[in-house]
Amino acid sequence: MPFGQRNAAAAKKSPLKIVLDIESSGGELTIDNDDQKYLKQQTSTRSNQQTLVLFVMALALGFLLDRSYTAFTATTANNVTKYANGAALRRSNNKANKQLQEQNKYGFTINVNELPNDWVEWGFTKIRRKFKCDQYVNNEIKPLPSMEYWQMILDAYNEQVDKSYKFDELVPPTQGYRFNEAGAQPYYAKVSDGKDRGLFASRDIKEGEVVHDGTKSDVVFPDALAWRRFVFALPRKAACDMTEWSWTQRLENDGPMKLLAAINISVLMNMGLNPAQINAVPKSSTSSLFYATQDIKKGEEILTDYEIYDTRFDLAGLGG
């Protein structure tokens, strides 16, 4: 709307009425006494109306300002509270992380993977995918586990599975376990050229001789849930190692399928690539005693056949 028309429309709504007498002789604009009296009344009324309007506007402005101030104050308070809470949470997290670092005296990264509620139903394959174990196993050169590494695994096992289990007091896990009165078993661990970590004969071993006694070194999990808790309590690489170092086995004929592992170098025994390389196996799938199937020379790698034991994680409660 053009500016002139807008003012004309506003004038039609104005309560102020001015009576004008235009004399033709002079053409001047004059105001008589009645007009002056009327103007005084209208001016007074207009003044009162303006005062009232200004008062109402002041109240409204005060109300709006008060609400704005209240909203601003509330928003500011909320922001301050959120900032304070966030700062407190960060301090709490930093404190917790520091405590974890202090507790984790072996220098390994604590597993902080967020797990869904259904993790208690995860199968062996899904767990390995979670930790990207194939990538770790296939793409990394893995050193021999140190004493600290074994101790970290034992701590997780004690916390999640069996509080009473202890390492052999006479033989550290880096050497294995007490094999007989003479001490450790007749092998040692090393990283072989072109292969992974493995076990090698520390002396000449005769055919038919016991090479490894799993009854003295293996741990048996009471159920799949205990195994899951144990694995998820470990950092990624250790978790992947333990999936590699766990197997399923029946301990008696027609018995239930059990989950087993070992927390010492005995789990580093590799599988022979062909039957001619295999030189140490148990006599049955329910036995944990490994016998030499041929003479093994000092320094020769000790190789077994993984297919002796049924790999059936599904029958042990870790299907999927």
C-alpha positions as CSV (number, residue, x, y, z in Angstrom):
1,M,0.0,0.0,0.0
2,P,1.5,3.5,-1.0
3,F,2.5,5.7,1.9
4,G,-0.2,8.4,1.3
5,Q,-3.1,6.0,1.1
6,R,-1.9,4.3,4.3
7,N,-2.1,7.6,6.2
8,A,-5.5,8.4,4.7
9,A,-6.9,5.2,5.9
10,A,-5.4,5.8,9.4
11,A,-7.0,9.2,9.5
12,K,-10.5,7.8,9.0
13,K,-10.0,5.7,12.1
14,S,-8.8,8.6,14.2
15,P,-11.1,9.7,17.1
16,L,-9.8,13.3,16.8
17,K,-12.2,15.6,14.9
18,I,-11.2,19.2,14.1
19,V,-13.9,21.6,12.9
20,L,-12.6,24.1,10.5
21,D,-14.1,27.3,9.1
22,I,-12.6,28.5,5.9
23,E,-13.6,32.1,5.1
24,S,-13.8,32.7,1.4
25,S,-12.6,36.3,1.8
26,G,-9.2,35.6,3.2
27,G,-8.9,32.0,2.5
28,E,-7.2,31.5,5.9
29,L,-7.8,28.7,8.3
30,T,-9.4,30.0,11.5
31,I,-10.7,28.2,14.7
32,D,-13.6,29.6,16.8
33,N,-14.1,29.5,20.6
34,D,-16.3,26.4,20.5
35,D,-13.7,24.7,18.4
36,Q,-11.0,25.7,20.9
37,K,-13.1,24.2,23.8
38,Y,-13.8,21.1,21.9
39,L,-10.1,20.8,20.9
40,K,-9.1,21.1,24.6
41,Q,-11.4,18.3,25.5
42,Q,-10.2,16.1,22.6
43,T,-6.6,16.9,23.4
44,S,-7.2,16.0,27.0
45,T,-8.9,12.8,26.0
46,R,-6.2,12.0,23.5
47,S,-3.6,12.7,26.1
48,N,-5.3,10.3,28.5
49,Q,-5.6,7.7,25.8
50,Q,-2.0,8.0,24.8
51,T,-1.0,7.7,28.5
52,L,-3.2,4.6,28.8
53,V,-1.7,3.2,25.6
54,L,1.8,3.9,26.8
55,F,1.0,2.4,30.2
56,V,-0.4,-0.8,28.6
57,M,2.6,-0.9,26.2
58,A,5.0,-0.5,29.1
59,L,3.3,-3.3,30.9
60,A,3.3,-5.5,27.8
61,L,7.0,-4.7,27.2
62,G,7.8,-5.4,30.8
63,F,6.0,-8.7,30.6
64,L,7.7,-9.7,27.4
65,L,11.1,-8.6,28.8
66,D,10.5,-10.5,32.0
67,R,9.5,-13.6,30.0
68,S,12.5,-13.2,27.7
69,Y,14.8,-12.7,30.7
70,T,13.2,-15.7,32.4
71,A,13.7,-17.8,29.3
72,F,17.2,-16.5,28.8
73,T,18.0,-17.2,32.4
74,A,16.5,-20.7,32.2
75,T,18.4,-21.4,29.0
76,T,21.6,-20.0,30.4
77,A,21.1,-22.1,33.5
78,N,20.4,-25.2,31.4
79,N,23.5,-24.6,29.4
80,V,25.6,-24.0,32.4
81,T,24.1,-27.2,34.0
82,K,24.8,-29.2,30.8
83,Y,28.3,-27.8,30.6
84,A,28.9,-28.6,34.3
85,N,27.4,-32.1,33.8
86,G,29.5,-32.7,30.7
87,A,32.6,-31.5,32.5
88,A,31.8,-33.7,35.4
89,L,31.2,-36.6,33.1
90,R,34.5,-36.0,31.3
91,R,36.3,-35.8,34.7
92,S,34.6,-39.0,35.7
93,N,35.6,-40.7,32.5
94,N,39.1,-39.5,32.7
95,K,39.3,-40.7,36.3
96,A,37.9,-44.1,35.3
97,N,40.3,-44.4,32.4
98,K,43.2,-43.4,34.6
99,Q,42.1,-46.1,37.1
100,L,41.8,-48.7,34.3
101,Q,45.3,-47.7,33.2
102,E,46.6,-48.1,36.7
103,Q,44.9,-51.4,37.1
104,N,46.1,-52.6,33.7
105,K,49.7,-52.7,34.9
106,Y,50.8,-54.9,31.9
107,G,50.4,-52.1,29.4
108,F,47.7,-53.7,27.2
109,T,44.6,-51.9,26.0
110,I,41.5,-52.7,28.0
111,N,38.7,-54.0,25.8
112,V,36.0,-51.3,25.7
113,N,33.8,-52.7,22.9
114,E,30.2,-51.8,23.4
115,L,28.2,-55.0,23.2
116,P,24.5,-55.3,22.5
117,N,22.2,-57.1,24.9
118,D,22.2,-60.3,22.9
119,W,26.0,-60.8,23.2
120,V,25.2,-63.7,25.6
121,E,23.9,-65.6,22.5
122,W,26.7,-64.8,20.1
123,G,28.4,-67.7,18.4
124,F,32.1,-68.4,17.8
125,T,32.1,-67.0,14.3
126,K,30.2,-63.8,15.2
127,I,32.6,-63.1,18.1
128,R,35.6,-63.5,15.8
129,R,34.0,-61.1,13.3
130,K,33.4,-58.6,16.2
131,F,37.1,-58.5,16.9
132,K,38.1,-58.7,13.3
133,C,40.2,-61.8,14.1
134,D,40.8,-62.9,10.6
135,Q,42.5,-59.6,9.8
136,Y,44.7,-60.0,12.9
137,V,45.6,-63.6,12.4
138,N,46.3,-63.4,8.7
139,N,48.0,-60.0,8.5
140,E,50.2,-59.6,11.6
141,I,53.4,-61.2,12.6
142,K,52.7,-62.1,16.2
143,P,55.5,-62.3,18.8
144,L,55.7,-65.0,21.5
145,P,53.5,-64.2,24.4
146,S,55.4,-62.6,27.3
147,M,54.9,-63.5,30.9
148,E,52.9,-60.3,31.3
149,Y,50.7,-61.3,28.4
150,W,50.0,-64.7,29.9
151,Q,49.3,-63.1,33.3
152,M,46.7,-60.8,31.7
153,I,44.9,-63.8,30.3
154,L,45.1,-65.6,33.6
155,D,43.7,-62.6,35.4
156,A,40.7,-62.5,33.0
157,Y,40.2,-66.3,33.5
158,N,40.3,-66.0,37.3
159,E,37.8,-63.1,37.2
160,Q,35.4,-64.6,34.7
161,V,35.7,-68.3,35.1
162,D,37.7,-69.9,37.9
163,K,39.1,-67.8,40.8
164,S,41.1,-70.8,42.1
165,Y,43.1,-71.6,38.9
166,K,46.8,-70.8,39.2
167,F,49.9,-71.1,37.1
168,D,52.3,-73.9,37.7
169,E,54.5,-72.7,40.6
170,L,57.7,-74.3,39.2
171,V,57.3,-73.7,35.5
172,P,56.2,-70.3,34.0
173,P,53.7,-70.4,31.2
174,T,56.4,-69.0,28.8
175,Q,58.0,-72.5,29.3
176,G,54.7,-74.5,29.6
177,Y,53.9,-76.4,32.8
178,R,55.5,-79.1,35.0
179,F,55.6,-82.1,32.7
180,N,57.2,-84.6,35.1
181,E,59.7,-84.7,37.9
182,A,62.4,-83.4,35.5
183,G,60.4,-80.2,34.9
184,A,59.0,-78.7,31.8
185,Q,57.8,-80.7,28.7
186,P,60.3,-81.5,26.0
187,Y,59.7,-78.5,23.8
188,Y,60.0,-74.7,23.6
189,A,58.3,-72.0,21.7
190,K,59.7,-69.8,19.0
191,V,58.6,-67.9,15.8
192,S,59.6,-70.1,12.9
193,D,60.7,-68.7,9.5
194,G,57.8,-68.4,7.1
195,K,55.4,-69.7,9.8
196,D,53.7,-68.5,12.9
197,R,54.6,-69.2,16.5
198,G,55.2,-72.9,17.1
199,L,56.7,-75.5,19.4
200,F,60.1,-77.2,18.8
201,A,61.7,-80.2,20.4
202,S,64.2,-79.2,23.1
203,R,65.8,-82.7,22.9
204,D,65.5,-85.8,20.9
205,I,62.1,-87.5,21.4
206,K,61.5,-91.2,20.7
207,E,58.5,-92.6,18.9
208,G,55.8,-93.5,21.4
209,E,57.0,-91.1,24.0
210,V,54.5,-88.7,25.6
211,V,55.2,-85.2,24.1
212,H,52.4,-83.2,25.8
213,D,50.1,-83.9,28.7
214,G,47.0,-81.8,28.4
215,T,45.5,-83.1,31.6
216,K,48.1,-80.9,33.4
217,S,47.7,-77.8,31.3
218,D,44.3,-77.5,29.7
219,V,41.4,-75.5,31.3
220,V,37.8,-76.6,30.7
221,F,35.1,-74.0,30.6
222,P,31.9,-74.9,32.5
223,D,29.7,-73.5,29.7
224,A,29.7,-71.2,26.6
225,L,28.6,-68.2,28.7
226,A,31.8,-68.4,30.8
227,W,33.9,-68.6,27.7
228,R,32.2,-65.6,26.2
229,R,32.7,-63.6,29.4
230,F,36.4,-64.6,29.4
231,V,37.0,-63.6,25.8
232,F,35.1,-60.3,26.1
233,A,37.2,-59.4,29.1
234,L,40.3,-59.4,27.0
235,P,41.6,-56.7,24.6
236,R,41.2,-57.4,20.9
237,K,44.4,-59.3,20.1
238,A,44.3,-61.4,23.2
239,A,40.7,-62.2,22.5
240,C,41.6,-63.3,18.9
241,D,44.5,-65.3,20.3
242,M,42.1,-67.1,22.7
243,T,39.7,-67.9,19.9
244,E,42.6,-69.5,18.0
245,W,43.7,-71.3,21.2
246,S,40.3,-72.7,22.1
247,W,38.9,-76.0,20.8
248,T,36.0,-78.4,21.4
249,Q,36.5,-81.9,22.7
250,R,34.5,-84.7,24.3
251,L,36.3,-85.8,27.4
252,E,34.6,-89.2,27.4
253,N,32.9,-91.3,24.9
254,D,29.4,-90.0,24.1
255,G,30.0,-87.2,26.6
256,P,29.0,-83.6,26.1
257,M,31.1,-81.4,23.8
258,K,33.3,-79.2,26.0
259,L,35.2,-75.9,25.4
260,L,38.9,-76.1,26.2
261,A,41.9,-73.8,26.1
262,A,45.3,-73.6,27.7
263,I,47.1,-70.6,29.3
264,N,50.7,-71.5,28.4
265,I,52.8,-72.2,25.4
266,S,51.3,-75.7,24.8
267,V,48.5,-73.9,22.7
268,L,51.1,-72.9,20.1
269,M,51.4,-76.4,18.7
270,N,50.7,-76.1,15.0
271,M,49.1,-78.5,12.6
272,G,51.1,-80.4,10.0
273,L,50.4,-79.5,6.4
274,N,50.3,-83.2,5.4
275,P,50.2,-86.5,7.2
276,A,54.0,-87.0,6.8
277,Q,54.6,-83.8,8.9
278,I,52.4,-84.8,11.8
279,N,54.5,-86.2,14.6
280,A,52.5,-85.9,17.8
281,V,48.8,-86.9,18.3
282,P,46.6,-88.3,21.0
283,K,45.5,-91.9,20.8
284,S,41.8,-91.0,20.8
285,S,39.6,-88.0,20.4
286,T,38.8,-88.0,24.2
287,S,42.4,-88.1,25.3
288,S,44.7,-85.1,26.1
289,L,47.9,-87.1,26.0
290,F,50.0,-86.5,22.9
291,Y,52.4,-89.2,21.8
292,A,55.2,-89.0,19.3
293,T,54.2,-90.9,16.1
294,Q,57.8,-91.0,15.0
295,D,61.3,-90.0,16.2
296,I,61.5,-86.2,16.6
297,K,65.0,-84.6,16.4
298,K,66.0,-81.8,18.7
299,G,65.0,-78.5,17.1
300,E,62.4,-80.1,14.9
301,E,58.9,-78.5,15.0
302,I,56.3,-80.6,16.8
303,L,53.1,-80.8,14.6
304,T,49.8,-82.3,15.3
305,D,46.5,-83.0,13.6
306,Y,43.7,-80.6,14.6
307,E,41.1,-82.9,13.1
308,I,41.6,-85.4,15.9
309,Y,39.2,-83.3,17.9
310,D,35.8,-82.4,16.4
311,T,35.6,-78.7,15.8
312,R,32.0,-78.3,16.8
313,F,31.6,-75.0,18.6
314,D,27.8,-75.2,17.9
315,L,27.6,-78.4,20.0
316,A,29.4,-76.6,22.8
317,G,26.9,-73.7,22.8
318,L,28.7,-71.3,20.5
319,G,26.8,-71.8,17.3
320,G,26.4,-69.0,14.8
